[in-house]
Amino acid sequence: MKKPNIILFISHDQGQFLGCYDSPQTPNSLNTPNLDKLAKEGIRFTNYFCTAPQCSPSRGGIQTSLYPHQNGLMGLVNKGWTLPPNNKTIPMYLRENGYSTHLLGLQHESVDAKTLGYDTISKRKKDYNYDTKNMLSEYKKFIEKHKDDNKPFYANLGVIEIHRPFDIWSEPVDPKTVIVPPFLPESDKVREDLSLFYGIINPVDETIGKIIEILDNTGLRENTLFIYTTDHGSPFPRAKCTLYDPGIKTLLIMNCPNNIFFTGGKVFEQMISNIDLMPTLLDFIGAEIPKNIEGKSFLPVLKDTNLPFRREIFTEKNYHEIYDPMRSIRTREFKYIRNYEPSQSLYQIPIYMEKGLSGPELMNKAKKQRPKEELYDLKQDSNEIHNLAYNLAYNDILLEYRLILHNWMKKTHDPLLKGKIKDERQKPPKKY
């Protein structure tokens, strides 16, 4: 039997905002029937984390199964950062295992998409032209063109949604129907901002429904592993660009109708990092998993749902609009964050978020000296409000987590241990 085709659909800035991901931490009233159905027919992961709360570094982690400080992609491609050529990527590994590999739409890992290892690359445009309405016809042409291929294909479908400014691509939903998550204050401006955010998720969901229909009509769906994920948390204050859970917790839905591991509506609560996706795909197709990566296959968990997986999740931030280095370790019990640069803001709010409707609502609240260390009891304080790093009752835990984080940085050769990370940006490209 031919190896399964693999389609990776990756959205921007979605966090866990999806109807089937409604939870106390990310409550929502979203109407996303197509993705909810995909999760019900496939599998869903509730504790899936990115390596970094920004686009390029997170996507680089997915592509290489290495942390940003290891693969060198420590800032945004549109700011001139790029994945160095000594890194191997998902399409490179899959090509070695008999796949044709294709990029349709957005990528944010390299200033030159040709370095990423794809056999074909769709015409390069400015980011804002990679929206679902523009890209759907390209998806249809691609799937119909490759429906009778002898080789299995891997296709990365990248879209600009759900990035700000929301109103470029869609209409808002009724603000009265919106649920404000606990990391944001309840106000009319925040509710209006969220209504625009909800509105942009709807056309993405509709596009997923149409892609699945095209796969059905071409007879490809049964033997296609369809993956839906996003790069990092939602584009709101105290989410994107922070190492709090709303910034690093993401969604992952997988479905392959003819494979028992990717069907049945199973929900997995094991902690998994997005660096684990690539080795899982290699494991799934029977390929050798490289030894020089940080991720590990979670395929054994799909075979035995009771198996534990990661005890700890490590995340980092280096460059976004500014140099803002931080590292964190998260377990089920605690979150420890180490901030390496002094700041007069508790968390960074990027300019385009600052100018959004909800930005001013949190600007004043964020204007406070940032502590060097943060420690949160996730069992008692899942919204990470009460910093216990300076509470003597938690000193033993603080010391333990500080040591674990330091040892991880040492093991992974984190340049931050030697001081400020070098700014190695190139001239930002116009199209990539």
KESELO-873876 format. One record per residue (C-alpha): z, x, y; residue in three letters. Coordinates in nm, 2 decimals. Layout:
SITE:Z:X:Y:ala
...
! end
This chain:
SITE:0.00:0.00:0.00:met
SITE:-0.08:0.12:0.35:lys
SITE:0.21:0.25:0.56:lys
SITE:0.32:-0.01:0.82:pro
SITE:0.17:-0.01:1.16:asn
SITE:0.44:0.05:1.43:ile
SITE:0.44:-0.11:1.77:ile
SITE:0.71:0.00:2.02:leu
SITE:0.74:-0.23:2.32:phe
SITE:0.96:-0.09:2.59:ile
SITE:1.07:-0.27:2.90:ser
SITE:1.23:-0.13:3.22:his
SITE:1.59:-0.18:3.33:asp
SITE:1.67:-0.47:3.10:gln
SITE:2.01:-0.37:2.96:gly
SITE:2.12:-0.65:2.73:gln
SITE:1.98:-0.94:2.93:phe
SITE:1.82:-1.16:2.67:leu
SITE:1.91:-1.50:2.55:gly
SITE:2.02:-1.38:2.20:cys
SITE:2.24:-1.11:2.36:tyr
SITE:2.47:-1.35:2.54:asp
SITE:2.82:-1.20:2.52:ser
SITE:3.14:-1.19:2.72:pro
SITE:3.03:-0.85:2.86:gln
SITE:2.67:-0.96:2.94:thr
SITE:2.68:-1.34:2.96:pro
SITE:2.35:-1.50:3.04:asn
SITE:2.17:-1.83:3.04:ser
SITE:1.82:-1.68:2.98:leu
SITE:1.55:-1.88:2.81:asn
SITE:1.37:-1.62:2.60:thr
SITE:1.25:-1.82:2.29:pro
SITE:1.00:-1.57:2.17:asn
SITE:1.23:-1.27:2.16:leu
SITE:1.51:-1.48:2.03:asp
SITE:1.29:-1.59:1.75:lys
SITE:1.18:-1.23:1.68:leu
SITE:1.55:-1.14:1.65:ala
SITE:1.62:-1.44:1.43:lys
SITE:1.34:-1.34:1.19:glu
SITE:1.41:-0.97:1.22:gly
SITE:1.72:-0.77:1.30:ile
SITE:1.92:-0.71:1.61:arg
SITE:2.17:-0.44:1.72:phe
SITE:2.46:-0.52:1.95:thr
SITE:2.59:-0.17:2.02:asn
SITE:2.28:0.02:2.09:tyr
SITE:2.31:0.29:2.37:phe
SITE:2.08:0.50:2.57:cys
SITE:2.14:0.87:2.63:thr
SITE:2.11:0.84:3.00:ala
SITE:2.12:0.54:3.25:pro
SITE:1.79:0.63:3.41:gln
SITE:1.43:0.58:3.30:cys
SITE:1.27:0.92:3.23:ser
SITE:1.58:1.09:3.07:pro
SITE:1.64:0.80:2.84:ser
SITE:1.28:0.77:2.74:arg
SITE:1.27:1.14:2.68:gly
SITE:1.56:1.10:2.44:gly
SITE:1.38:0.83:2.25:ile
SITE:1.07:1.05:2.22:gln
SITE:1.23:1.37:2.11:thr
SITE:1.56:1.27:1.96:ser
SITE:1.73:1.52:2.19:leu
SITE:1.97:1.47:2.48:tyr
SITE:1.82:1.52:2.83:pro
SITE:1.99:1.85:2.88:his
SITE:1.84:1.97:2.56:gln
SITE:1.48:1.85:2.60:asn
SITE:1.47:1.94:2.98:gly
SITE:1.38:1.60:3.11:leu
SITE:1.68:1.56:3.34:met
SITE:1.53:1.35:3.62:gly
SITE:1.25:1.11:3.70:leu
SITE:0.88:1.18:3.64:val
SITE:0.80:1.02:3.97:asn
SITE:1.02:1.28:4.13:lys
SITE:0.84:1.56:3.95:gly
SITE:1.05:1.61:3.64:trp
SITE:0.86:1.64:3.31:thr
SITE:0.91:1.69:2.94:leu
SITE:0.85:2.06:2.87:pro
SITE:0.56:2.13:2.62:pro
SITE:0.79:2.28:2.36:asn
SITE:0.92:1.94:2.27:asn
SITE:0.78:1.74:1.97:lys
SITE:0.75:1.36:2.03:thr
SITE:0.73:1.05:1.82:ile
SITE:0.35:1.04:1.83:pro
SITE:0.33:1.40:1.73:met
SITE:0.55:1.35:1.42:tyr
SITE:0.36:1.03:1.32:leu
SITE:0.02:1.20:1.36:arg
SITE:0.14:1.46:1.11:glu
SITE:0.22:1.17:0.87:asn
SITE:-0.12:1.00:0.88:gly
SITE:-0.09:0.78:1.18:tyr
SITE:-0.33:0.73:1.47:ser
SITE:-0.12:0.72:1.79:thr
SITE:-0.19:0.53:2.11:his
SITE:-0.03:0.48:2.45:leu
SITE:-0.11:0.15:2.63:leu
SITE:0.05:0.13:2.97:gly
SITE:0.36:0.29:3.13:leu
SITE:0.51:0.62:3.02:gln
SITE:0.77:0.81:3.21:his
SITE:0.82:1.12:3.00:glu
SITE:0.55:1.36:3.14:ser
SITE:0.36:1.42:3.46:val
SITE:0.06:1.44:3.23:asp
SITE:0.04:1.18:2.95:ala
SITE:-0.20:1.40:2.76:lys
SITE:0.09:1.64:2.67:thr
SITE:0.27:1.36:2.47:leu
SITE:0.06:1.37:2.15:gly
SITE:-0.13:1.04:2.16:tyr
SITE:-0.48:1.01:2.02:asp
SITE:-0.58:0.76:2.29:thr
SITE:-0.43:0.68:2.63:ile
SITE:-0.51:0.38:2.84:ser
SITE:-0.65:0.43:3.18:lys
SITE:-0.38:0.57:3.41:arg
SITE:-0.27:0.36:3.70:lys
SITE:0.01:0.34:3.95:lys
SITE:0.33:0.22:3.79:asp
SITE:0.32:-0.13:3.94:tyr
SITE:-0.01:-0.21:3.78:asn
SITE:0.14:-0.18:3.43:tyr
SITE:0.27:-0.54:3.44:asp
SITE:0.25:-0.77:3.14:thr
SITE:-0.03:-0.99:3.30:lys
SITE:-0.25:-0.69:3.35:asn
SITE:-0.17:-0.53:3.02:met
SITE:-0.20:-0.83:2.79:leu
SITE:-0.58:-0.82:2.77:ser
SITE:-0.56:-0.45:2.68:glu
SITE:-0.31:-0.53:2.40:tyr
SITE:-0.55:-0.79:2.26:lys
SITE:-0.85:-0.55:2.27:lys
SITE:-0.65:-0.28:2.10:phe
SITE:-0.51:-0.49:1.82:ile
SITE:-0.85:-0.65:1.74:glu
SITE:-1.02:-0.31:1.75:lys
SITE:-0.77:-0.16:1.50:his
SITE:-0.72:-0.45:1.27:lys
SITE:-0.94:-0.30:0.99:asp
SITE:-0.83:0.06:1.03:asp
SITE:-0.78:0.26:0.71:asn
SITE:-0.50:0.46:0.89:lys
SITE:-0.18:0.30:1.01:pro
SITE:-0.14:0.30:1.39:phe
SITE:0.15:0.37:1.62:tyr
SITE:0.12:0.20:1.96:ala
SITE:0.36:0.25:2.26:asn
SITE:0.33:-0.06:2.49:leu
SITE:0.50:0.03:2.82:gly
SITE:0.54:-0.22:3.10:val
SITE:0.69:-0.19:3.45:ile
SITE:0.90:-0.51:3.42:glu
SITE:1.19:-0.56:3.46:ile
SITE:1.20:-0.32:3.75:his
SITE:1.26:-0.40:4.12:arg
SITE:1.13:-0.56:4.34:pro
SITE:1.14:-0.86:4.11:phe
SITE:0.94:-1.10:4.33:asp
SITE:0.62:-0.90:4.30:ile
SITE:0.56:-1.04:3.95:trp
SITE:0.74:-1.37:3.91:ser
SITE:0.92:-1.67:4.05:glu
SITE:1.30:-1.69:4.05:pro
SITE:1.48:-1.94:3.83:val
SITE:1.72:-2.19:3.98:asp
SITE:2.02:-1.98:4.10:pro
SITE:2.26:-2.26:3.99:lys
SITE:2.16:-2.19:3.63:thr
SITE:2.25:-1.82:3.65:val
SITE:2.57:-1.67:3.50:ile
SITE:2.71:-1.38:3.70:val
SITE:2.83:-1.10:3.46:pro
SITE:3.18:-0.96:3.51:pro
SITE:3.07:-0.63:3.65:phe
SITE:2.93:-0.81:3.96:leu
SITE:3.11:-1.02:4.22:pro
SITE:3.05:-1.39:4.23:glu
SITE:2.86:-1.46:4.55:ser
SITE:2.54:-1.65:4.67:asp
SITE:2.35:-1.33:4.73:lys
SITE:2.44:-1.19:4.38:val
SITE:2.34:-1.52:4.22:arg
SITE:2.01:-1.52:4.41:glu
SITE:1.94:-1.17:4.31:asp
SITE:2.01:-1.25:3.94:leu
SITE:1.78:-1.56:3.97:ser
SITE:1.50:-1.32:4.06:leu
SITE:1.60:-1.09:3.77:phe
SITE:1.60:-1.38:3.53:tyr
SITE:1.26:-1.49:3.66:gly
SITE:1.09:-1.16:3.58:ile
SITE:1.23:-1.16:3.22:ile
SITE:1.05:-1.49:3.14:asn
SITE:0.69:-1.35:3.16:pro
SITE:0.78:-1.06:2.94:val
SITE:0.91:-1.30:2.68:asp
SITE:0.59:-1.50:2.70:glu
SITE:0.39:-1.18:2.65:thr
SITE:0.58:-1.10:2.34:ile
SITE:0.50:-1.44:2.20:gly
SITE:0.13:-1.38:2.27:lys
SITE:0.13:-1.03:2.11:ile
SITE:0.30:-1.18:1.79:ile
SITE:0.03:-1.45:1.79:glu
SITE:-0.25:-1.19:1.81:ile
SITE:-0.09:-1.00:1.53:leu
SITE:-0.08:-1.32:1.32:asp
SITE:-0.44:-1.41:1.40:asn
SITE:-0.57:-1.06:1.30:thr
SITE:-0.36:-1.05:0.98:gly
SITE:-0.16:-0.75:1.10:leu
SITE:0.18:-0.90:1.15:arg
SITE:0.30:-0.88:0.79:glu
SITE:0.27:-0.50:0.77:asn
SITE:0.36:-0.42:1.13:thr
SITE:0.70:-0.30:1.24:leu
SITE:0.75:-0.45:1.58:phe
SITE:1.02:-0.29:1.80:ile
SITE:1.15:-0.43:2.13:tyr
SITE:1.38:-0.22:2.34:thr
SITE:1.45:-0.11:2.69:thr
SITE:1.53:0.22:2.85:asp
SITE:1.88:0.16:3.01:his
SITE:2.10:-0.09:3.19:gly
SITE:2.01:-0.35:3.44:ser
SITE:1.91:-0.26:3.80:pro
SITE:2.23:-0.37:3.96:phe
SITE:2.53:-0.19:4.12:pro
SITE:2.77:-0.06:3.86:arg
SITE:2.50:-0.07:3.59:ala
SITE:2.19:0.14:3.62:lys
SITE:2.27:0.50:3.72:cys
SITE:2.63:0.48:3.59:thr
SITE:2.78:0.56:3.26:leu
SITE:2.97:0.23:3.24:tyr
SITE:2.86:0.01:2.96:asp
SITE:2.63:-0.21:3.18:pro
SITE:2.44:0.11:3.25:gly
SITE:2.41:0.26:2.90:ile
SITE:2.42:-0.04:2.66:lys
SITE:2.07:-0.16:2.57:thr
SITE:1.89:-0.39:2.34:leu
SITE:1.70:-0.33:2.01:leu
SITE:1.52:-0.58:1.80:ile
SITE:1.31:-0.48:1.50:met
SITE:1.09:-0.70:1.27:asn
SITE:0.86:-0.62:0.99:cys
SITE:0.79:-0.94:0.79:pro
SITE:0.70:-0.78:0.46:asn
SITE:1.00:-0.55:0.45:asn
SITE:1.35:-0.67:0.35:ile
SITE:1.53:-0.43:0.58:phe
SITE:1.37:-0.57:0.90:phe
SITE:1.40:-0.94:0.82:thr
SITE:1.67:-1.21:0.78:gly
SITE:1.82:-1.23:1.12:gly
SITE:2.09:-0.97:1.05:lys
SITE:2.30:-0.85:1.34:val
SITE:2.44:-0.50:1.33:phe
SITE:2.75:-0.40:1.53:glu
SITE:2.75:-0.02:1.44:gln
SITE:2.73:0.21:1.74:met
SITE:2.38:0.36:1.75:ile
SITE:2.21:0.59:2.01:ser
SITE:1.85:0.56:2.11:asn
SITE:1.80:0.92:1.98:ile
SITE:1.84:0.77:1.64:asp
SITE:1.53:0.56:1.66:leu
SITE:1.28:0.84:1.59:met
SITE:1.45:0.98:1.27:pro
SITE:1.48:0.62:1.15:thr
SITE:1.11:0.56:1.18:leu
SITE:1.03:0.89:1.00:leu
SITE:1.28:0.79:0.72:asp
SITE:1.12:0.44:0.70:phe
SITE:0.77:0.58:0.64:ile
SITE:0.90:0.84:0.39:gly
SITE:0.85:1.14:0.62:ala
SITE:1.07:1.45:0.64:glu
SITE:1.33:1.43:0.92:ile
SITE:1.34:1.75:1.13:pro
SITE:1.66:1.95:1.13:lys
SITE:1.64:2.05:1.50:asn
SITE:1.71:1.71:1.64:ile
SITE:2.04:1.53:1.74:glu
SITE:1.96:1.18:1.61:gly
SITE:2.00:1.06:1.26:lys
SITE:1.84:0.78:1.06:ser
SITE:2.02:0.44:1.06:phe
SITE:1.80:0.32:0.77:leu
SITE:2.10:0.36:0.53:pro
SITE:2.29:0.10:0.74:val
SITE:2.00:-0.15:0.70:leu
SITE:2.04:-0.10:0.32:lys
SITE:2.42:-0.14:0.33:asp
SITE:2.53:-0.34:0.63:thr
SITE:2.90:-0.23:0.58:asn
SITE:2.83:0.14:0.63:leu
SITE:2.98:0.30:0.94:pro
SITE:2.74:0.50:1.16:phe
SITE:2.84:0.68:1.48:arg
SITE:3.21:0.73:1.56:arg
SITE:3.11:0.85:1.91:glu
SITE:2.84:0.79:2.17:ile
SITE:2.76:1.07:2.42:phe
SITE:2.58:1.00:2.75:thr
SITE:2.48:1.19:3.05:glu
SITE:2.34:1.18:3.40:lys
SITE:2.19:1.47:3.60:asn
SITE:1.93:1.39:3.87:tyr
SITE:1.81:1.05:4.00:his
SITE:1.75:1.03:4.37:glu
SITE:2.03:1.28:4.41:ile
SITE:2.20:1.54:4.20:tyr
SITE:2.49:1.34:4.04:asp
SITE:2.60:1.52:3.72:pro
SITE:2.83:1.34:3.48:met
SITE:2.90:1.32:3.11:arg
SITE:3.08:1.07:2.89:ser
SITE:3.20:1.00:2.54:ile
SITE:3.25:0.64:2.41:arg
SITE:3.42:0.53:2.10:thr
SITE:3.51:0.17:2.01:arg
SITE:3.85:0.23:2.16:glu
SITE:3.80:0.44:2.47:phe
SITE:3.55:0.56:2.73:lys
SITE:3.60:0.90:2.90:tyr
SITE:3.38:1.00:3.19:ile
SITE:3.37:1.34:3.36:arg
SITE:3.23:1.35:3.71:asn
SITE:3.12:1.70:3.81:tyr
SITE:3.03:1.66:4.18:glu
SITE:3.26:1.52:4.45:pro
SITE:3.13:1.19:4.60:ser
SITE:3.25:0.94:4.86:gln
SITE:3.11:0.67:4.64:ser
SITE:3.26:0.54:4.31:leu
SITE:2.91:0.51:4.17:tyr
SITE:2.55:0.58:4.30:gln
SITE:2.35:0.28:4.42:ile
SITE:1.98:0.38:4.44:pro
SITE:1.81:0.29:4.76:ile
SITE:1.59:0.02:4.61:tyr
SITE:1.91:-0.14:4.46:met
SITE:2.10:-0.09:4.79:glu
SITE:1.82:-0.29:4.97:lys
SITE:1.84:-0.57:4.71:gly
SITE:2.03:-0.89:4.77:leu
SITE:2.33:-0.77:4.57:ser
SITE:2.34:-0.42:4.70:gly
SITE:2.54:-0.48:5.02:pro
SITE:2.79:-0.69:4.82:glu
SITE:2.91:-0.38:4.64:leu
SITE:2.84:-0.11:4.89:met
SITE:3.17:-0.14:5.06:asn
SITE:3.36:-0.17:4.73:lys
SITE:3.20:0.15:4.61:ala
SITE:3.29:0.35:4.92:lys
SITE:3.59:0.54:4.78:lys
SITE:3.65:0.89:4.66:gln
SITE:3.52:0.93:4.31:arg
SITE:3.78:1.06:4.06:pro
SITE:3.70:1.37:3.86:lys
SITE:3.79:1.19:3.54:glu
SITE:3.78:0.83:3.42:glu
SITE:3.94:0.69:3.11:leu
SITE:3.92:0.33:3.00:tyr
SITE:4.09:0.14:2.72:asp
SITE:3.79:-0.07:2.59:leu
SITE:4.00:-0.29:2.37:lys
SITE:4.21:-0.40:2.67:gln
SITE:3.97:-0.35:2.95:asp
SITE:3.61:-0.40:2.83:ser
SITE:3.48:-0.41:3.19:asn
SITE:3.61:-0.06:3.26:glu
SITE:3.81:-0.16:3.57:ile
SITE:4.14:0.02:3.53:his
SITE:4.11:0.40:3.52:asn
SITE:4.39:0.54:3.30:leu
SITE:4.30:0.91:3.34:ala
SITE:4.60:0.96:3.58:tyr
SITE:4.84:0.75:3.38:asn
SITE:5.08:0.98:3.19:leu
SITE:5.12:0.73:2.91:ala
SITE:4.75:0.81:2.82:tyr
SITE:4.77:1.19:2.86:asn
SITE:4.73:1.27:2.49:asp
SITE:4.42:1.05:2.47:ile
SITE:4.28:1.21:2.78:leu
SITE:4.33:1.56:2.64:leu
SITE:4.17:1.46:2.31:glu
SITE:3.86:1.30:2.47:tyr
SITE:3.83:1.58:2.72:arg
SITE:3.82:1.83:2.43:leu
SITE:3.57:1.63:2.22:ile
SITE:3.34:1.61:2.52:leu
SITE:3.37:1.98:2.59:his
SITE:3.30:2.07:2.23:asn
SITE:2.99:1.85:2.23:trp
SITE:2.86:2.01:2.55:met
SITE:2.92:2.35:2.40:lys
SITE:2.75:2.26:2.07:lys
SITE:2.44:2.12:2.25:thr
SITE:2.42:2.41:2.49:his
SITE:2.47:2.20:2.80:asp
SITE:2.38:2.41:3.11:pro
SITE:2.63:2.21:3.31:leu
SITE:2.91:2.43:3.15:leu
SITE:2.77:2.72:3.35:lys
SITE:2.76:2.54:3.69:gly
SITE:2.50:2.34:3.88:lys
SITE:2.18:2.26:3.69:ile
SITE:1.86:2.41:3.83:lys
SITE:1.62:2.18:4.00:asp
SITE:1.30:2.24:3.81:glu
SITE:1.08:1.96:3.95:arg
SITE:0.71:1.99:4.00:gln
SITE:0.51:1.81:4.27:lys
SITE:0.54:1.44:4.18:pro
SITE:0.21:1.30:4.05:pro
SITE:0.05:0.98:4.18:lys
SITE:-0.06:0.86:3.83:lys
SITE:0.08:0.97:3.49:tyr
! end
